[in-house]
Amino acid sequence: MKLAYIRWKDAVAEEAADAASKNPQARLVELQEIGFLLDENEEAVVIGMEINDDAEVRPGRWRLHIPKVSIQEMRVVDLDKAFTRRRKKTV
């Protein structure tokens, strides 16, 4: 199993009356996600996550589909290498 860290940009919705700028670049939000790498193709990456205590989202397991064109940075590691077991110190 692989663990993925993804930094990506996504759209932001706002009311026209509240818009301070019409510059499209200024209105994107940068997001960071960590999850299990479930699938990947030339268009998107799919990661799996669990959410427990969030007032806006029901607890449970979720899949997030991130378009590759939006990804700024992606790091993937094997799960067993991300959390290596520590050896017991002998005295």
Buried (B, 14 or more C-beta within 10 A) or exposed (E): EBBBBBBBBEEEEEEEEEEEEEEEEEBBEEBEBEBBBBEBEEEBBBBBBEEEEEEEEEEEEEEBEBEBEBBEEBEBEEEEEBEEEEEEEEE
